[in-house]
Amino acid sequence: MPFDKNILCIGAGYVGGPTMAMIAHKCPKYKVTVVDIDPVKIAEWNSDTLPIFEPGLDEIVKKSRKKNLFFSTEIEKGIKEADIIFVSVNTPTKMFGVGTGMAADLQYWEKTARQILECAESPKIIIEKSTLPVKTAQAMERILTFNNKVHFDVLSNPEFLAEGTAINDLEYPGRVLIGSHQTPDGLKARDELVDIYTNWVPREKIITSGIWSSELSKLVSNAFLAQRISSINAISALCEKTESDVMEVAKAVGMDHRIGSQFLNASVGFGGSCFKKDILNLVYLCRHYGLYEVADYWEGVVKINEYQKERFVMNMSNAMFNTLAGKKICLFGFAFKANTGDTRESPAIFISKRLVEEKAEVVITDPKALDNAKKDLKDQDDKVSYVEDPFAAASGCHAVAILTEWDLYKTLDFHKIYSSMTKPAFLFDGRNILNHQTLFEIGFNVYPVGKPALTHF
Ligand SMILES: NC(=O)c1ccc[n+]([C@@H]2O[C@H](COP(=O)([O-])OP(=O)(O)OC[C@H]3O[C@@H](n4cnc5c(N)ncnc54)[C@H](O)[C@@H]3O)[C@@H](O)[C@H]2O)c1
C-alpha cells in the first residue's frame, strides 16, 4: 500500500524516537523512518529493549514498528525518499574553541544539513526539531541553497516534551509551535506540517509564528522553567537559616494565580540535558549582541543551581560532624528526574563526585539509571558501587540521600532500612518527597531541603 507521505527523522534519541513513534501511531497513512549514525542505538530501537525508558513508549513503538515506523542506519536512502525531514540531532554545549562552555555545538547539525544537500534529489521540507540558537534556520538555508539543486523550505518546530512524561506530552501537547518564513513558500510548507499535527492535536493548540520567534521561544521556555526552580531553591537556602518551611512558602506563593504552583518544588537542583545548555546558549546570544546585563541575569539561574548542589553536599558534611571521610553514603536515585533512565547533567553526578572528593564511599541505587550511572562515574570506580535493591544498598550506610523523586522511594519500609544502617543514621531528602516526621520517629536524623532539620541531638 503506498503511503501518503514519507517522513524522515535524523537523530533517534530521546526526542527523535518518541516524537516519530507518536506521528506513526497517529498517522497510519504516513511512512515514518528514523535514522541515526549510531548502529547500536538503531539495533535497540528494532529490538525488544528500546534504548530509552519512557512510560508508554514500548506500546506505541511495538504497535507501529515495521508497519509504518522504521528505524534504520541508511541515512542517504532515507533522505532521498523523504518529502519531509525532521532534524533531531544533539546540540550540546560547545567544549572547545570560541564559545567554550556556553554556545551550542552545531557540528552534528551542520553535518546533517550538508548530508541533506548532498543526497536530496527532490524538493523537501526541513524541520528543525533540535533546540537551536536564533537564526540557525538562516544558516541551514544558506547551506541548503548553496547550489540551488533542489528547493528546500526550512521550518522551526521545537519540541516541548518533558522526559518521564514524553508520551503523554506528545499525545496531548500544551501547544505545538511552528515557525516559518511569511513567504508563500514558507506558509505552504508550514501548512503541510500543520496538517500532520491536526491528525491528533486540536487546531487551536497549534500556534504559528515567524521562524526566529519560534527558535527563541524554545530557549526562553526552558530558561523560564529553570528560573522558577532556581528562584525557589534560592529561597530554600534562606528558609533553612530562618526556620521557615519552603514548602509552606511555595504553597502560599503558588496559590497566587498570577504566579501559579508548577515548578516551585525546592530540591537538590535541576538537571537534564537541556536546561543548563539552553540557558548558557541564551546567555551566549545575549553577550554576542552586547546585552551584558541580560546575559548576567540569566546566567544567575545556572549559578544558583550549581550553588544548590554544593550546598546539599555541605549540609551533609555539616550534619555529619563536619567530615564525610570514610562514611558510607547511599544515593537513592541517579536519574535527573523520575520516570526516566536519563542521567545527563543529573545533580547526582556532581554530588557523587563531590562525596568521593570528600573521601566518602558512595553506594548508588536507581530503578532505571544504573547503566548510565556506571558510564557517568567510570573514572571513580573503586569508590562507588551500584546496587539495584534499595534495602541492600542502604545496609551498613551512615546516610541515605534522596536524589530522584521516584515514587517507589515513598513506599519503602524505612523501619527496615533504619535497622540495617550504621547509627546515628541520617536521611537527606533532596526532593522533599518523604514524610519527615515519620522518619524522625523511626530514629533518623532528617534533613529536608528548605525546612528545619529534625534531629535527635
Ligand atoms: N531530551 C529532551 O528532553 C529534549 C526536549 C526538547 C528538545 N530537545 C532537543 O532535541 C535535540 C535532541 O535531543 P535528544 O535528547 O534527543 O538528544 P540525543 O543525544 O538523545 O539524540 C540525538 C541523536 O542524534 C544522533 N546524531 C547525531 N549526529 C547525527 C547525524 N549526523 N546523522 C544522524 N544521526 C545523528 C545521535 O547519534 C543521537 O542518537 C537537542 O537539540 C535537544 O536540545 C531535547
The ligand as an SDF file (V2000), in Angstrom:
LIG
                    3D

 44 48  0  0  0  0  0  0  0  0999 V2000
   15.7830   15.3820   25.6660 N   0  0  0  0  0  0  0  0  0  0  0  0
   14.7880   16.2310   25.8070 C   0  0  0  0  0  0  0  0  0  0  0  0
   14.0030   16.1450   26.7410 O   0  0  0  0  0  0  0  0  0  0  0  0
   14.5770   17.3270   24.7980 C   0  0  0  0  0  0  0  0  0  0  0  0
   13.3600   18.0280   24.8060 C   0  0  0  0  0  0  0  0  0  0  0  0
   13.1640   19.0150   23.8490 C   0  0  0  0  0  0  0  0  0  0  0  0
   14.1670   19.3230   22.9480 C   0  0  0  0  0  0  0  0  0  0  0  0
   15.3400   18.6390   22.9580 N   0  0  0  0  0  0  0  0  0  0  0  0
   16.3490   18.9590   21.9500 C   0  0  0  0  0  0  0  0  0  0  0  0
   16.2780   17.9760   20.9260 O   0  0  0  0  0  0  0  0  0  0  0  0
   17.5910   17.7230   20.3720 C   0  0  0  0  0  0  0  0  0  0  0  0
   17.9170   16.2480   20.5070 C   0  0  0  0  0  0  0  0  0  0  0  0
   17.9360   15.9200   21.8740 O   0  0  0  0  0  0  0  0  0  0  0  0
   17.9620   14.4120   22.3770 P   0  0  0  0  0  0  0  0  0  0  0  0
   17.7980   14.4480   23.8530 O   0  0  0  0  0  0  0  0  0  0  0  0
   17.0470   13.5970   21.5430 O   0  0  0  0  0  0  0  0  0  0  0  0
   19.4780   14.0240   22.0090 O   0  0  0  0  0  0  0  0  0  0  0  0
   20.1050   12.5440   21.8900 P   0  0  0  0  0  0  0  0  0  0  0  0
   21.5500   12.7170   22.1280 O   0  0  0  0  0  0  0  0  0  0  0  0
   19.3110   11.6160   22.7320 O   0  0  0  0  0  0  0  0  0  0  0  0
   19.8360   12.1350   20.3680 O   0  0  0  0  0  0  0  0  0  0  0  0
   20.4630   12.7160   19.2810 C   0  0  0  0  0  0  0  0  0  0  0  0
   20.7840   11.6180   18.2700 C   0  0  0  0  0  0  0  0  0  0  0  0
   21.2780   12.2190   17.0700 O   0  0  0  0  0  0  0  0  0  0  0  0
   22.2310   11.3190   16.5040 C   0  0  0  0  0  0  0  0  0  0  0  0
   23.0550   12.0160   15.5290 N   0  0  0  0  0  0  0  0  0  0  0  0
   23.9990   12.9710   15.7420 C   0  0  0  0  0  0  0  0  0  0  0  0
   24.5210   13.3840   14.5680 N   0  0  0  0  0  0  0  0  0  0  0  0
   23.8880   12.6920   13.5960 C   0  0  0  0  0  0  0  0  0  0  0  0
   23.9910   12.6710   12.1800 C   0  0  0  0  0  0  0  0  0  0  0  0
   24.8470   13.4750   11.5380 N   0  0  0  0  0  0  0  0  0  0  0  0
   23.1950   11.8180   11.4820 N   0  0  0  0  0  0  0  0  0  0  0  0
   22.3310   11.0080   12.1330 C   0  0  0  0  0  0  0  0  0  0  0  0
   22.1910   10.9780   13.4640 N   0  0  0  0  0  0  0  0  0  0  0  0
   22.9600   11.8130   14.2040 C   0  0  0  0  0  0  0  0  0  0  0  0
   22.9900   10.8130   17.7200 C   0  0  0  0  0  0  0  0  0  0  0  0
   23.6650    9.6000   17.4370 O   0  0  0  0  0  0  0  0  0  0  0  0
   21.8590   10.6520   18.7440 C   0  0  0  0  0  0  0  0  0  0  0  0
   21.3330    9.3250   18.7360 O   0  0  0  0  0  0  0  0  0  0  0  0
   18.5430   18.6270   21.1450 C   0  0  0  0  0  0  0  0  0  0  0  0
   18.7180   19.8210   20.4140 O   0  0  0  0  0  0  0  0  0  0  0  0
   17.7860   18.9240   22.4300 C   0  0  0  0  0  0  0  0  0  0  0  0
   18.1450   20.1660   22.9800 O   0  0  0  0  0  0  0  0  0  0  0  0
   15.5590   17.6350   23.8570 C   0  0  0  0  0  0  0  0  0  0  0  0
  1  2  1  0
  2  3  2  0
  2  4  1  0
  4  5  1  0
  4 44  2  0
  5  6  2  0
  6  7  1  0
  7  8  2  0
  8  9  1  0
  8 44  1  0
  9 10  1  0
  9 42  1  0
 10 11  1  0
 11 12  1  0
 11 40  1  0
 12 13  1  0
 13 14  1  0
 14 15  2  0
 14 16  1  0
 14 17  1  0
 17 18  1  0
 18 19  2  0
 18 20  1  0
 18 21  1  0
 21 22  1  0
 22 23  1  0
 23 24  1  0
 23 38  1  0
 24 25  1  0
 25 26  1  0
 25 36  1  0
 26 27  1  0
 26 35  1  0
 27 28  2  0
 28 29  1  0
 29 30  1  0
 29 35  2  0
 30 31  1  0
 30 32  2  0
 32 33  1  0
 33 34  2  0
 34 35  1  0
 36 37  1  0
 36 38  1  0
 38 39  1  0
 40 41  1  0
 40 42  1  0
 42 43  1  0
M  CHG  2   8   1  16  -1
M  END
$$$$
